[in-house]
Amino acid sequence: MAGSKPSERLRELGITLPTVSAPAGAYIPARRSGSLVFTSGQLPFVDGTLVATGKVGAEVSAEDAYGHARICVLNALAAVDALVGLDSVVGIVKVVGFVASAPGFGGQPVVVNGASELLGEVFGEAGQHARSAVGVAELPLNTPVEVEIIVEVG
């Protein structure tokens, strides 16, 4: 893996980045400021369809939500790729994951590991990042997970 580009790692992992979804409001999917790219919060959409709704710890299992977080981060990477090209990323700076949580559910870090671990698979050591995993009462469209990332580009 050493020296391989992120686009090559995705191919090795059998992963194709999705098409960037059109914004559902007055925002853009990603914005560059200097050497940083900030993505908008990404939901678990696959081919334009939200793959799950509900609260984690109730209608949605933590295991399923982990997979949804992986989908979210792939959507974030697609937004980065469309803006600057994925291979220009030199490191993942921060991941913020929001988890729509049922009362008493405290496994937000486990859910957001879905995003973090995929970034490690794709970027190796450059995928190590700061992170927040936040439990919330509601997310847009009743989705269980939302993920945003900040990346450094060269």
C-alpha positions, 0 to 999 in steps of 0.5 A: 500500500505504501506509495499507492494513490487513493484512487488506486487503493479504492480500485484494489478494494473494489470500491467505486466512488458514487456520483456527487448528489445534488445539494438539497439546500442552499449549499455546495458539496465541498469547498476549498480554503487554502490547502483544506477542503471541507465537505458538507454533511453527507447522508447514506445515499446510494444511487439517489436513494437514502438507504435507511431511516430511523434512530440507531439503537431502535429501528437501526442497529449499530452494525447497520449504522456502521455500514451507513457511515461508510457510505456517507464517507464515500459520498464525502470522498466523491465530493472531494474528488469532484472538486480537487481530485482524490489523488491530491489529498495528502491527509485526512484532517478531521471527521465529524459524525452525527448519529441519530440516537435512540434514548440510552444509545451510547455507541456513537464512536462505534458507528462513526468507526465505519467512516474512520476505518474506511479512510484508514483502508484508503489512505493508510497512515495519511487517513489518521484524523481527529474526530467527533462522534456526536449523538443527536435527536434528529437528522435530515430526512430521518437518516441515522447517520451524517458524516462530514470531513476535512482533508488537506490537499497538496 
